[in-house]
Amino acid sequence: MPALDGLRGVASLLVLLSHTSNAQFYYFPSLNFSGVGKSGVFLFFLLSSFLLSMPLLESESGIFRKQRILRYWHRRIVRIYPTFTLYLLLALLSSSFFSYIDGYEGKGLPFYLDLEGFWSHFTLQQGEGVTWSIGVEFKFYFLLPFIALFIKWARFVNATFAVFVIVAICIYSQLIIPQSEVLQNDTRVNAYMPVFAFGVLLG
């Protein structure tokens, strides 16, 4: 869907402009984009849930058929983990290197990371810097086949009932983690479930 690739470009641009503005680097004088990055991330979340839920919901065969679910997981893992692992290894190795230089202890590129931190990031328990959204997305990837299966069952009953189920998922996620308790870059998928659920609804 070329139009959605264009939306991805808009989302990327929002994130880029937000981060450069946060670093006091402005492409245009006095044009401050600080704070708009989260909108770009939400757009990514929405596009992911829409594009991934659509084939699952449209498939005539079972979602959890061996070949289908293996292909789904292979594509999700290959898309994220190789690059994510290299990114974390760079942080780990650079942090180890800087620890031997006076005045640079606790520094690393792109951020400081020790072995314990590496493991907690790799297993998506922690999200330092820009890595928080990786954990959120991947946790949603795990939940999506179950959500899609539930929606397909609800749709057999009634299309309105399927919409009701999606709304119920949103409400339940907000009861677990109200927006007032959401952290700045929260790695808990429930904090963003309404965004993902709306993508499923569109799918």
N, CA and C atoms as an extended XYZ file, in Angstrom:
609
Properties=species:S:1:pos:R:3:atomname:S:1:resname:S:1:resid:I:1 pbc="F F F"
N         0.843       -1.188        0.000 N   MET     1
C         0.000        0.000        0.000 CA  MET     1
C         0.888        1.252        0.000 C   MET     1
N         1.141        1.822       -1.178 N   PRO     2
C         2.054        2.984       -1.284 CA  PRO     2
C         1.659        4.158       -0.383 C   PRO     2
N         0.350        4.386       -0.239 N   ALA     3
C        -0.091        5.512        0.599 CA  ALA     3
C         0.354        5.326        2.044 C   ALA     3
N         0.347        4.071        2.506 N   LEU     4
C         0.765        3.805        3.880 CA  LEU     4
C         2.276        3.940        4.033 C   LEU     4
N         3.019        3.661        2.951 N   ASP     5
C         4.463        3.941        2.981 CA  ASP     5
C         4.692        5.432        3.154 C   ASP     5
N         3.832        6.233        2.519 N   GLY     6
C         3.916        7.681        2.693 CA  GLY     6
C         3.648        8.087        4.129 C   GLY     6
N         2.670        7.437        4.766 N   LEU     7
C         2.373        7.718        6.175 CA  LEU     7
C         3.544        7.321        7.066 C   LEU     7
N         4.215        6.221        6.708 N   ARG     8
C         5.421        5.826        7.452 CA  ARG     8
C         6.476        6.925        7.362 C   ARG     8
N         6.596        7.506        6.174 N   GLY     9
C         7.542        8.600        5.989 CA  GLY     9
C         7.204        9.791        6.867 C   GLY     9
N         5.914       10.113        6.963 N   VAL    10
C         5.470       11.213        7.829 CA  VAL    10
C         5.810       10.892        9.283 C   VAL    10
N         5.539        9.649        9.702 N   ALA    11
C         5.826        9.234       11.072 CA  ALA    11
C         7.320        9.343       11.373 C   ALA    11
N         8.160        8.886       10.433 N   SER    12
C         9.619        8.979       10.596 CA  SER    12
C        10.063       10.429       10.720 C   SER    12
N         9.479       11.287        9.893 N   LEU    13
C         9.840       12.702        9.901 CA  LEU    13
C         9.468       13.350       11.234 C   LEU    13
N         8.301       13.005       11.780 N   LEU    14
C         7.887       13.551       13.072 CA  LEU    14
C         8.873       13.163       14.178 C   LEU    14
N         9.293       11.896       14.156 N   VAL    15
C        10.242       11.416       15.165 CA  VAL    15
C        11.591       12.122       14.997 C   VAL    15
N        12.064       12.227       13.762 N   LEU    16
C        13.344       12.888       13.477 CA  LEU    16
C        13.318       14.347       13.937 C   LEU    16
N        12.279       15.075       13.554 N   LEU    17
C        12.187       16.492       13.908 CA  LEU    17
C        12.100       16.690       15.413 C   LEU    17
N        11.393       15.778       16.088 N   SER    18
C        11.276       15.869       17.541 CA  SER    18
C        12.630       15.675       18.217 C   SER    18
N        13.373       14.657       17.782 N   HIS    19
C        14.667       14.375       18.409 CA  HIS    19
C        15.693       15.475       18.127 C   HIS    19
N        15.694       16.011       16.913 N   THR    20
C        16.648       17.081       16.607 CA  THR    20
C        16.292       18.355       17.377 C   THR    20
N        14.987       18.620       17.518 N   SER    21
C        14.575       19.795       18.302 CA  SER    21
C        14.950       19.633       19.770 C   SER    21
N        14.800       18.408       20.289 N   ASN    22
C        15.192       18.145       21.681 CA  ASN    22
C        16.686       18.380       21.898 C   ASN    22
N        17.468       18.173       20.821 N   ALA    23
C        18.927       18.382       20.891 CA  ALA    23
C        19.306       19.828       20.533 C   ALA    23
N        18.297       20.725       20.470 N   GLN    24
C        18.505       22.138       20.144 CA  GLN    24
C        19.055       22.338       18.731 C   GLN    24
N        18.710       21.411       17.844 N   PHE    25
C        19.113       21.554       16.440 CA  PHE    25
C        17.840       21.771       15.627 C   PHE    25
N        17.731       22.925       14.981 N   TYR    26
C        16.519       23.282       14.257 CA  TYR    26
C        16.815       23.429       12.764 C   TYR    26
N        16.013       22.788       11.938 N   TYR    27
C        16.191       22.898       10.491 CA  TYR    27
C        15.763       24.274        9.994 C   TYR    27
N        14.799       24.860       10.707 N   PHE    28
C        14.343       26.208       10.390 CA  PHE    28
C        14.385       27.021       11.684 C   PHE    28
N        14.855       28.248       11.650 N   PRO    29
C        14.972       29.061       12.870 CA  PRO    29
C        13.627       29.153       13.604 C   PRO    29
N        13.691       28.927       14.896 N   SER    30
C        12.540       29.064       15.792 CA  SER    30
C        11.413       28.062       15.530 C   SER    30
N        11.673       27.045       14.694 N   LEU    31
C        10.646       26.032       14.443 CA  LEU    31
C        10.948       24.825       15.325 C   LEU    31
N        10.275       24.755       16.467 N   ASN    32
C        10.561       23.753       17.484 CA  ASN    32
C         9.530       22.616       17.413 C   ASN    32
N        10.023       21.416       17.149 N   PHE    33
C         9.143       20.252       17.036 CA  PHE    33
C         9.214       19.357       18.273 C   PHE    33
N         9.746       19.856       19.365 N   SER    34
C         9.839       19.056       20.590 CA  SER    34
C         8.449       18.574       20.998 C   SER    34
N         8.362       17.283       21.283 N   GLY    35
C         7.095       16.734       21.761 CA  GLY    35
C         6.218       16.104       20.707 C   GLY    35
N         6.540       16.312       19.404 N   VAL    36
C         5.683       15.716       18.368 CA  VAL    36
C         6.106       14.280       18.021 C   VAL    36
N         7.253       13.850       18.544 N   GLY    37
C         7.769       12.520       18.220 CA  GLY    37
C         6.824       11.400       18.619 C   GLY    37
N         6.142       11.559       19.762 N   LYS    38
C         5.231       10.522       20.236 CA  LYS    38
C         4.085       10.306       19.238 C   LYS    38
N         3.668       11.388       18.573 N   SER    39
C         2.619       11.266       17.552 CA  SER    39
C         3.091       10.371       16.413 C   SER    39
N         4.368       10.530       16.029 N   GLY    40
C         4.937        9.679       14.986 CA  GLY    40
C         4.993        8.225       15.413 C   GLY    40
N         5.364        7.983       16.667 N   VAL    41
C         5.433        6.611       17.187 CA  VAL    41
C         4.032        5.992       17.225 C   VAL    41
N         3.046        6.780       17.661 N   PHE    42
C         1.666        6.285       17.687 CA  PHE    42
C         1.194        5.931       16.276 C   PHE    42
N         1.615        6.724       15.297 N   LEU    43
C         1.253        6.433       13.909 CA  LEU    43
C         1.883        5.120       13.455 C   LEU    43
N         3.138        4.877       13.861 N   PHE    44
C         3.788        3.593       13.577 CA  PHE    44
C         3.004        2.440       14.216 C   PHE    44
N         2.610        2.605       15.484 N   PHE    45
C         1.844        1.572       16.179 CA  PHE    45
C         0.539        1.278       15.438 C   PHE    45
N        -0.137        2.334       15.023 N   LEU    46
C        -1.412        2.200       14.321 CA  LEU    46
C        -1.233        1.457       13.002 C   LEU    46
N        -0.200        1.846       12.236 N   LEU    47
C         0.061        1.199       10.951 CA  LEU    47
C         0.425       -0.270       11.134 C   LEU    47
N         1.240       -0.573       12.150 N   SER    48
C         1.634       -1.963       12.411 CA  SER    48
C         0.420       -2.825       12.718 C   SER    48
N        -0.432       -2.344       13.619 N   SER    49
C        -1.595       -3.153       14.007 CA  SER    49
C        -2.555       -3.322       12.840 C   SER    49
N        -2.724       -2.272       12.029 N   PHE    50
C        -3.607       -2.356       10.869 CA  PHE    50
C        -3.083       -3.368        9.846 C   PHE    50
N        -1.812       -3.200        9.460 N   LEU    51
C        -1.235       -4.034        8.407 CA  LEU    51
C        -1.059       -5.489        8.818 C   LEU    51
N        -0.791       -5.728       10.104 N   LEU    52
C        -0.588       -7.107       10.557 CA  LEU    52
C        -1.904       -7.808       10.873 C   LEU    52
N        -2.890       -7.067       11.335 N   SER    53
C        -4.162       -7.704       11.693 CA  SER    53
C        -4.992       -8.046       10.462 C   SER    53
N        -4.880       -7.242        9.400 N   MET    54
C        -5.709       -7.442        8.220 CA  MET    54
C        -5.570       -8.851        7.618 C   MET    54
N        -4.345       -9.331        7.328 N   PRO    55
C        -4.244      -10.692        6.767 CA  PRO    55
C        -4.685      -11.773        7.753 C   PRO    55
N        -4.471      -11.550        9.040 N   LEU    56
C        -4.905      -12.543       10.030 CA  LEU    56
C        -6.429      -12.633       10.084 C   LEU    56
N        -7.087      -11.476       10.001 N   LEU    57
C        -8.547      -11.447       10.078 CA  LEU    57
C        -9.197      -11.924        8.784 C   LEU    57
N        -8.506      -11.735        7.655 N   GLU    58
C        -9.086      -12.111        6.365 CA  GLU    58
C        -8.842      -13.565        5.999 C   GLU    58
N        -7.889      -14.214        6.653 N   SER    59
C        -7.525      -15.578        6.272 CA  SER    59
C        -8.670      -16.551        6.533 C   SER    59
N        -8.884      -17.425        5.561 N   GLU    60
C        -9.921      -18.460        5.721 CA  GLU    60
C        -9.402      -19.601        6.591 C   GLU    60
N        -8.091      -19.864        6.495 N   SER    61
C        -7.503      -20.936        7.303 CA  SER    61
C        -7.263      -20.439        8.725 C   SER    61
N        -6.997      -21.346        9.632 N   GLY    62
C        -6.800      -20.995       11.032 CA  GLY    62
C        -5.567      -20.132       11.253 C   GLY    62
N        -5.699      -19.171       12.151 N   ILE    63
C        -4.588      -18.267       12.466 CA  ILE    63
C        -3.409      -19.046       13.031 C   ILE    63
N        -3.700      -20.072       13.824 N   PHE    64
C        -2.640      -20.815       14.493 CA  PHE    64
C        -2.234      -22.090       13.747 C   PHE    64
N        -2.560      -22.150       12.455 N   ARG    65
C        -2.025      -23.242       11.649 CA  ARG    65
C        -0.505      -23.142       11.632 C   ARG    65
N         0.159      -24.279       11.703 N   LYS    66
C         1.611      -24.310       11.896 CA  LYS    66
C         2.359      -23.416       10.910 C   LYS    66
N         2.105      -23.569        9.608 N   GLN    67
C         2.843      -22.803        8.604 CA  GLN    67
C         2.579      -21.302        8.731 C   GLN    67
N         1.324      -20.943        8.978 N   ARG    68
C         0.967      -19.523        9.064 CA  ARG    68
C         1.633      -18.864       10.263 C   ARG    68
N         1.548      -19.494       11.438 N   ILE    69
C         2.085      -18.868       12.648 CA  ILE    69
C         3.615      -18.848       12.621 C   ILE    69
N         4.230      -19.888       12.015 N   LEU    70
C         5.692      -19.890       11.883 CA  LEU    70
C         6.158      -18.779       10.947 C   LEU    70
N         5.446      -18.574        9.851 N   ARG    71
C         5.795      -17.498        8.922 CA  ARG    71
C         5.621      -16.137        9.596 C   ARG    71
N         4.538      -16.015       10.349 N   TYR    72
C         4.276      -14.762       11.074 CA  TYR    72
C         5.430      -14.450       12.030 C   TYR    72
N         5.839      -15.434       12.829 N   TRP    73
C         6.907      -15.192       13.809 CA  TRP    73
C         8.267      -15.009       13.160 C   TRP    73
N         8.532      -15.752       12.083 N   HIS    74
C         9.805      -15.588       11.374 CA  HIS    74
C         9.946      -14.162       10.858 C   HIS    74
N         8.884      -13.635       10.251 N   ARG    75
C         8.941      -12.278        9.697 CA  ARG    75
C         9.070      -11.226       10.789 C   ARG    75
N         8.397      -11.426       11.900 N   ARG    76
C         8.465      -10.454       12.995 CA  ARG    76
C         9.860      -10.443       13.616 C   ARG    76
N        10.439      -11.614       13.868 N   ILE    77
C        11.751      -11.713       14.514 CA  ILE    77
C        12.845      -11.167       13.599 C   ILE    77
N        12.813      -11.573       12.317 N   VAL    78
C        13.838      -11.131       11.368 CA  VAL    78
C        13.762       -9.621       11.154 C   VAL    78
N        12.569       -9.064       11.243 N   ARG    79
C        12.396       -7.631       11.015 CA  ARG    79
C        13.014       -6.792       12.134 C   ARG    79
N        12.995       -7.316       13.359 N   ILE    80
C        13.413       -6.512       14.510 CA  ILE    80
C        14.725       -6.964       15.143 C   ILE    80
N        14.842       -8.252       15.468 N   TYR    81
C        15.909       -8.674       16.364 CA  TYR    81
C        17.339       -8.564       15.830 C   TYR    81
N        17.639       -8.841       14.569 N   PRO    82
C        19.043       -8.696       14.130 CA  PRO    82
C        19.582       -7.276       14.326 C   PRO    82
N        18.838       -6.266       13.844 N   THR    83
C        19.288       -4.878       13.979 CA  THR    83
C        19.263       -4.428       15.428 C   THR    83
N        18.226       -4.832       16.152 N   PHE    84
C        18.097       -4.467       17.565 CA  PHE    84
C        19.260       -5.034       18.372 C   PHE    84
N        19.645       -6.287       18.082 N   THR    85
C        20.760       -6.928       18.785 CA  THR    85
C        22.075       -6.205       18.491 C   THR    85
N        22.305       -5.837       17.236 N   LEU    86
C        23.520       -5.086       16.880 CA  LEU    86
C        23.570       -3.744       17.608 C   LEU    86
N        22.430       -3.082       17.700 N   TYR    87
C        22.324       -1.790       18.385 CA  TYR    87
C        22.701       -1.942       19.858 C   TYR    87
N        22.173       -3.001       20.491 N   LEU    88
C        22.475       -3.250       21.907 CA  LEU    88
C        23.933       -3.652       22.099 C   LEU    88
N        24.481       -4.443       21.176 N   LEU    89
C        25.892       -4.846       21.271 CA  LEU    89
C        26.812       -3.636       21.141 C   LEU    89
N        26.460       -2.697       20.266 N   LEU    90
C        27.239       -1.469       20.131 CA  LEU    90
C        27.260       -0.707       21.452 C   LEU    90
N        26.087       -0.606       22.096 N   ALA    91
C        26.005        0.083       23.391 CA  ALA    91
C        26.830       -0.652       24.446 C   ALA    91
N        26.748       -1.981       24.459 N   LEU    92
C        27.479       -2.786       25.451 CA  LEU    92
C        28.989       -2.669       25.255 C   LEU    92
N        29.456       -2.834       24.016 N   LEU    93
C        30.899       -2.805       23.730 CA  LEU    93
C        31.484       -1.411       23.930 C   LEU    93
N        30.747       -0.377       23.500 N   SER    94
C        31.252        0.983       23.683 CA  SER    94
C        31.304        1.360       25.160 C   SER    94
N        30.321        0.891       25.923 N   SER    95
C        30.310        1.159       27.370 CA  SER    95
C        31.496        0.487       28.048 C   SER    95
N        31.804       -0.737       27.619 N   SER    96
C        32.954       -1.454       28.163 CA  SER    96
C        34.257       -0.741       27.806 C   SER    96
N        34.351       -0.261       26.568 N   PHE    97
C        35.550        0.457       26.107 CA  PHE    97
C        35.743        1.752       26.897 C   PHE    97
N        34.684        2.539       27.044 N   PHE    98
C        34.773        3.828       27.736 CA  PHE    98
C        35.093        3.669       29.220 C   PHE    98
N        34.754        2.503       29.775 N   SER    99
C        35.005        2.295       31.208 CA  SER    99
C        36.500        2.285       31.533 C   SER    99
N        37.344        2.087       30.513 N   TYR   100
C        38.794        2.082       30.715 CA  TYR   100
C        39.412        3.468       30.531 C   TYR   100
N        38.615        4.445       30.168 N   ILE   101
C        39.122        5.800       29.927 CA  ILE   101
C        38.683        6.710       31.064 C   ILE   101
N        39.623        7.370       31.687 N   ASP   102
C        39.315        8.271       32.802 CA  ASP   102
C        38.332        9.359       32.375 C   ASP   102
N        37.352        9.552       33.206 N   GLY   103
C        36.360       10.591       32.946 CA  GLY   103
C        35.213       10.150       32.056 C   GLY   103
N        35.291        8.924       31.524 N   TYR   104
C        34.230        8.438       30.627 CA  TYR   104
C        33.473        7.246       31.214 C   TYR   104
N        33.710        6.952       32.507 N   GLU   105
C        32.990        5.854       33.134 CA  GLU   105
C        31.492        6.151       33.104 C   GLU   105
N        30.691        5.133       32.832 N   GLY   106
C        29.237        5.317       32.775 CA  GLY   106
C        28.762        5.911       31.461 C   GLY   106
N        29.671        5.978       30.460 N   LYS   107
C        29.295        6.500       29.142 CA  LYS   107
C        29.246        5.353       28.145 C   LYS   107
N        28.483        5.546       27.087 N   GLY   108
C        28.397        4.557       26.021 CA  GLY   108
C        27.686        5.138       24.817 C   GLY   108
N        27.866        4.490       23.675 N   LEU   109
C        27.184        4.913       22.449 CA  LEU   109
C        26.336        3.758       21.933 C   LEU   109
N        25.070        3.933       21.675 N   PRO   110
C        24.292        5.171       21.816 CA  PRO   110
C        23.906        5.501       23.261 C   PRO   110
N        24.077        4.555       24.183 N   PHE   111
C        23.847        4.824       25.604 CA  PHE   111
C        24.620        3.802       26.425 C   PHE   111
N        24.784        4.086       27.726 N   TYR   112
C        25.532        3.165       28.590 CA  TYR   112
C        24.726        1.888       28.797 C   TYR   112
N        25.416        0.746       28.707 N   LEU   113
C        24.749       -0.547       28.880 CA  LEU   113
C        25.735       -1.560       29.446 C   LEU   113
N        25.362       -2.197       30.556 N   ASP   114
C        26.176       -3.296       31.096 CA  ASP   114
C        25.502       -4.617       30.718 C   ASP   114
N        26.079       -5.740       31.149 N   LEU   115
C        25.552       -7.055       30.767 CA  LEU   115
C        24.122       -7.270       31.255 C   LEU   115
N        23.866       -6.848       32.487 N   GLU   116
C        22.518       -6.988       33.031 CA  GLU   116
C        21.516       -6.158       32.226 C   GLU   116
N        21.932       -4.934       31.879 N   GLY   117
C        21.084       -4.063       31.072 CA  GLY   117
C        20.864       -4.622       29.676 C   GLY   117
N        21.918       -5.225       29.109 N   PHE   118
C        21.799       -5.850       27.786 CA  PHE   118
C        20.720       -6.918       27.807 C   PHE   118
N        20.774       -7.772       28.838 N   TRP   119
C        19.805       -8.867       28.930 CA  TRP   119
C        18.383       -8.335       29.127 C   TRP   119
N        18.223       -7.324       29.965 N   SER   120
C        16.878       -6.792       30.223 CA  SER   120
C        16.316       -6.089       28.979 C   SER   120
N        17.193       -5.476       28.163 N   HIS   121
C        16.732       -4.884       26.904 CA  HIS   121
C        16.418       -5.967       25.881 C   HIS   121
N        17.296       -6.968       25.793 N   PHE   122
C        17.122       -8.044       24.815 CA  PHE   122
C        15.831       -8.810       25.055 C   PHE   122
N        15.474       -8.959       26.323 N   THR   123
C        14.232       -9.670       26.673 CA  THR   123
C        13.043       -8.713       26.809 C   THR   123
N        13.223       -7.472       26.382 N   LEU   124
C        12.164       -6.456       26.296 CA  LEU   124
C        11.576       -6.062       27.650 C   LEU   124
N        12.377       -6.196       28.712 N   GLN   125
C        11.916       -5.789       30.032 CA  GLN   125
C        12.213       -4.318       30.302 C   GLN   125
N        13.144       -3.747       29.532 N   GLN   126
C        13.584       -2.369       29.742 CA  GLN   126
C        13.751       -1.701       28.385 C   GLN   126
N        13.610       -0.386       28.339 N   GLY   127
C        13.761        0.334       27.079 CA  GLY   127
C        14.408        1.686       27.282 C   GLY   127
N        15.730        1.715       27.181 N   GLU   128
C        16.480        2.963       27.354 CA  GLU   128
C        16.461        3.752       26.049 C   GLU   128
N        16.361        5.069       26.156 N   GLY   129
C        16.395        5.914       24.959 CA  GLY   129
C        15.281        5.560       23.989 C   GLY   129
N        15.645        5.394       22.716 N   VAL   130
C        14.641        5.132       21.680 CA  VAL   130
C        14.199        3.663       21.641 C   VAL   130
N        14.811        2.805       22.449 N   THR   131
C        14.493        1.372       22.371 CA  THR   131
C        13.167        1.012       23.033 C   THR   131
N        12.551        1.943       23.775 N   TRP   132
C        11.309        1.624       24.478 CA  TRP   132
C        10.211        1.152       23.514 C   TRP   132
N        10.158        1.774       22.322 N   SER   133
C         9.079        1.445       21.384 CA  SER   133
C         9.257        0.055       20.769 C   SER   133
N        10.508       -0.433       20.707 N   ILE   134
C        10.769       -1.777       20.180 CA  ILE   134
C        10.083       -2.813       21.067 C   ILE   134
N        10.260       -2.657       22.386 N   GLY   135
C         9.640       -3.584       23.323 CA  GLY   135
C         8.130       -3.558       23.238 C   GLY   135
N         7.562       -2.367       23.120 N   VAL   136
C         6.102       -2.231       23.036 CA  VAL   136
C         5.580       -2.938       21.787 C   VAL   136
N         6.205       -2.664       20.640 N   GLU   137
C         5.761       -3.275       19.375 CA  GLU   137
C         5.849       -4.795       19.432 C   GLU   137
N         6.992       -5.298       19.932 N   PHE   138
C         7.189       -6.743       19.899 CA  PHE   138
C         6.225       -7.457       20.840 C   PHE   138
N         5.917       -6.853       21.980 N   LYS   139
C         4.934       -7.448       22.880 CA  LYS   139
C         3.560       -7.491       22.216 C   LYS   139
N         3.254       -6.447       21.438 N   PHE   140
C         1.981       -6.454       20.717 CA  PHE   140
C         1.972       -7.548       19.653 C   PHE   140
N         3.121       -7.769       18.978 N   TYR   141
C         3.204       -8.847       17.990 CA  TYR   141
C         2.810      -10.181       18.617 C   TYR   141
N         3.219      -10.385       19.860 N   PHE   142
C         2.893      -11.631       20.549 CA  PHE   142
C         1.392      -11.728       20.815 C   PHE   142
N         0.788      -10.611       21.218 N   LEU   143
C        -0.631      -10.611       21.564 CA  LEU   143
C        -1.551      -10.661       20.347 C   LEU   143
N        -1.105      -10.117       19.221 N   LEU   144
C        -1.993       -9.929       18.078 CA  LEU   144
C        -2.688      -11.199       17.574 C   LEU   144
N        -1.991      -12.327       17.390 N   PRO   145
C        -2.710      -13.517       16.909 CA  PRO   145
C        -3.862      -13.923       17.835 C   PRO   145
N        -3.673      -13.771       19.136 N   PHE   146
C        -4.738      -14.114       20.082 CA  PHE   146
C        -5.901      -13.126       19.976 C   PHE   146
N        -5.565      -11.830       19.836 N   ILE   147
C        -6.602      -10.808       19.670 CA  ILE   147
C        -7.370      -11.051       18.375 C   ILE   147
N        -6.636      -11.346       17.282 N   ALA   148
C        -7.270      -11.575       15.978 CA  ALA   148
C        -8.188      -12.794       16.033 C   ALA   148
N        -7.751      -13.847       16.705 N   LEU   149
C        -8.579      -15.045       16.846 CA  LEU   149
C        -9.872      -14.716       17.588 C   LEU   149
N        -9.775      -13.926       18.642 N   PHE   150
C       -10.927      -13.531       19.443 CA  PHE   150
C       -11.879      -12.661       18.613 C   PHE   150
N       -11.319      -11.728       17.823 N   ILE   151
C       -12.132      -10.843       16.983 CA  ILE   151
C       -12.838      -11.656       15.894 C   ILE   151
N       -12.133      -12.629       15.301 N   LYS   152
C       -12.757      -13.471       14.270 CA  LYS   152
C       -13.941      -14.237       14.849 C   LYS   152
N       -13.766      -14.741       16.055 N   TRP   153
C       -14.869      -15.449       16.723 CA  TRP   153
C       -16.035      -14.491       16.975 C   TRP   153
N       -15.733      -13.287       17.446 N   ALA   154
C       -16.778      -12.300       17.734 CA  ALA   154
C       -17.496      -11.890       16.453 C   ALA   154
N       -16.751      -11.820       15.344 N   ARG   155
C       -17.347      -11.402       14.068 CA  ARG   155
C       -18.331      -12.438       13.543 C   ARG   155
N       -18.102      -13.713       13.866 N   PHE   156
C       -19.050      -14.756       13.488 CA  PHE   156
C       -20.401      -14.533       14.186 C   PHE   156
N       -20.339      -14.018       15.403 N   VAL   157
C       -21.570      -13.735       16.140 CA  VAL   157
C       -22.268      -12.537       15.512 C   VAL   157
N       -21.521      -11.420       15.390 N   ASN   158
C       -22.103      -10.185       14.864 CA  ASN   158
C       -20.975       -9.166       14.691 C   ASN   158
N       -21.034       -8.380       13.612 N   ALA   159
C       -19.997       -7.373       13.372 CA  ALA   159
C       -19.975       -6.333       14.487 C   ALA   159
N       -21.144       -5.973       14.979 N   THR   160
C       -21.228       -5.004       16.077 CA  THR   160
C       -20.590       -5.568       17.334 C   THR   160
N       -20.775       -6.863       17.560 N   PHE   161
C       -20.179       -7.512       18.725 CA  PHE   161
C       -18.658       -7.478       18.634 C   PHE   161
N       -18.105       -7.627       17.418 N   ALA   162
C       -16.649       -7.562       17.210 CA  ALA   162
C       -16.121       -6.178       17.596 C   ALA   162
N       -16.863       -5.129       17.206 N   VAL   163
C       -16.475       -3.768       17.574 CA  VAL   163
C       -16.544       -3.598       19.089 C   VAL   163
N       -17.586       -4.149       19.690 N   PHE   164
C       -17.746       -4.082       21.148 CA  PHE   164
C       -16.563       -4.745       21.850 C   PHE   164
N       -16.086       -5.873       21.327 N   VAL   165
C       -14.945       -6.586       21.917 CA  VAL   165
C       -13.691       -5.711       21.868 C   VAL   165
N       -13.476       -5.019       20.747 N   ILE   166
C       -12.310       -4.140       20.615 CA  ILE   166
C       -12.389       -2.988       21.619 C   ILE   166
N       -13.575       -2.406       21.748 N   VAL   167
C       -13.772       -1.320       22.722 CA  VAL   167
C       -13.527       -1.839       24.134 C   VAL   167
N       -13.985       -3.054       24.416 N   ALA   168
C       -13.792       -3.664       25.744 CA  ALA   168
C       -12.307       -3.878       26.033 C   ALA   168
N       -11.537       -4.260       25.012 N   ILE   169
C       -10.086       -4.428       25.172 CA  ILE   169
C        -9.449       -3.096       25.556 C   ILE   169
N        -9.879       -2.015       24.901 N   CYS   170
C        -9.360       -0.670       25.209 CA  CYS   170
C        -9.667       -0.290       26.652 C   CYS   170
N       -10.918       -0.486       27.042 N   ILE   171
C       -11.332       -0.112       28.404 CA  ILE   171
C       -10.576       -0.932       29.435 C   ILE   171
N       -10.443       -2.231       29.194 N   TYR   172
C        -9.741       -3.106       30.140 CA  TYR   172
C        -8.277       -2.691       30.287 C   TYR   172
N        -7.633       -2.343       29.156 N   SER   173
C        -6.220       -1.934       29.212 CA  SER   173
C        -6.061       -0.658       30.028 C   SER   173
N        -7.042        0.231       29.946 N   GLN   174
C        -6.962        1.488       30.690 CA  GLN   174
C        -7.285        1.302       32.171 C   GLN   174
N        -8.036        0.268       32.490 N   LEU   175
C        -8.277       -0.036       33.902 CA  LEU   175
C        -7.009       -0.580       34.550 C   LEU   175
N        -6.226       -1.356       33.773 N   ILE   176
C        -4.965       -1.915       34.284 CA  ILE   176
C        -3.930       -0.801       34.443 C   ILE   176
N        -3.774        0.010       33.392 N   ILE   177
C        -2.815        1.118       33.427 CA  ILE   177
C        -3.531        2.392       32.970 C   ILE   177
N        -4.104        3.166       33.879 N   PRO   178
C        -4.736        4.441       33.483 CA  PRO   178
C        -3.706        5.383       32.872 C   PRO   178
N        -4.154        6.248       31.970 N   GLN   179
C        -3.246        7.182       31.307 CA  GLN   179
C        -2.492        8.060       32.304 C   GLN   179
N        -3.116        8.323       33.444 N   SER   180
C        -2.451        9.155       34.461 CA  SER   180
C        -1.224        8.464       35.052 C   SER   180
N        -1.126        7.123       34.894 N   GLU   181
C        -0.002        6.363       35.449 CA  GLU   181
C         1.019        5.949       34.385 C   GLU   181
N         0.783        6.362       33.140 N   VAL   182
C         1.705        6.000       32.057 CA  VAL   182
C         2.975        6.831       32.179 C   VAL   182
N         4.137        6.159       32.088 N   LEU   183
C         5.428        6.835       32.196 CA  LEU   183
C         5.782        7.541       30.887 C   LEU   183
N         6.839        8.316       30.905 N   GLN   184
C         7.255        9.094       29.725 CA  GLN   184
C         7.439        8.197       28.502 C   GLN   184
N         8.276        7.189       28.615 N   ASN   185
C         8.469        6.214       27.538 CA  ASN   185
C         8.199        4.826       28.098 C   ASN   185
N         6.943        4.586       28.389 N   ASP   186
C         6.515        3.350       29.053 CA  ASP   186
C         6.706        2.157       28.125 C   ASP   186
N         7.274        1.071       28.645 N   THR   187
C         7.490       -0.126       27.827 CA  THR   187
C         6.357       -1.136       27.967 C   THR   187
N         5.329       -0.810       28.732 N   ARG   188
C         4.196       -1.724       28.915 CA  ARG   188
C         3.209       -1.558       27.761 C   ARG   188
N         2.907       -2.649       27.089 N   VAL   189
C         2.045       -2.586       25.907 CA  VAL   189
C         0.635       -2.127       26.248 C   VAL   189
N         0.155       -2.421       27.453 N   ASN   190
C        -1.199       -2.004       27.839 CA  ASN   190
C        -1.379       -0.490       27.797 C   ASN   190
N        -0.292        0.246       28.007 N   ALA   191
C        -0.375        1.707       28.010 CA  ALA   191
C        -0.774        2.255       26.638 C   ALA   191
N        -0.522        1.470       25.576 N   TYR   192
C        -0.796        1.931       24.212 CA  TYR   192
C        -1.841        1.058       23.502 C   TYR   192
N        -2.498        0.189       24.253 N   MET   193
C        -3.444       -0.742       23.644 CA  MET   193
C        -4.564       -0.049       22.862 C   MET   193
N        -5.098        1.110       23.319 N   PRO   194
C        -6.134        1.764       22.502 CA  PRO   194
C        -5.659        2.101       21.088 C   PRO   194
N        -4.384        2.504       20.938 N   VAL   195
C        -3.846        2.820       19.610 CA  VAL   195
C        -3.786        1.556       18.766 C   VAL   195
N        -3.236        0.476       19.339 N   PHE   196
C        -3.161       -0.797       18.621 CA  PHE   196
C        -4.553       -1.331       18.297 C   PHE   196
N        -5.471       -1.230       19.265 N   ALA   197
C        -6.822       -1.768       19.076 CA  ALA   197
C        -7.550       -1.044       17.949 C   ALA   197
N        -7.314        0.272       17.833 N   PHE   198
C        -7.952        1.025       16.755 CA  PHE   198
C        -7.420        0.557       15.394 C   PHE   198
N        -6.126        0.202       15.344 N   GLY   199
C        -5.562       -0.347       14.116 CA  GLY   199
C        -6.202       -1.666       13.762 C   GLY   199
N        -6.448       -2.515       14.761 N   VAL   200
C        -7.133       -3.793       14.532 CA  VAL   200
C        -8.554       -3.538       14.020 C   VAL   200
N        -9.226       -2.568       14.602 N   LEU   201
C       -10.580       -2.212       14.181 CA  LEU   201
C       -10.589       -1.798       12.708 C   LEU   201
N        -9.613       -0.975       12.294 N   LEU   202
C        -9.513       -0.566       10.900 CA  LEU   202
C        -9.221       -1.774       10.005 C   LEU   202
N        -8.388       -2.698       10.498 N   GLY   203
C        -8.063       -3.915        9.742 CA  GLY   203
C        -9.291       -4.767        9.522 C   GLY   203
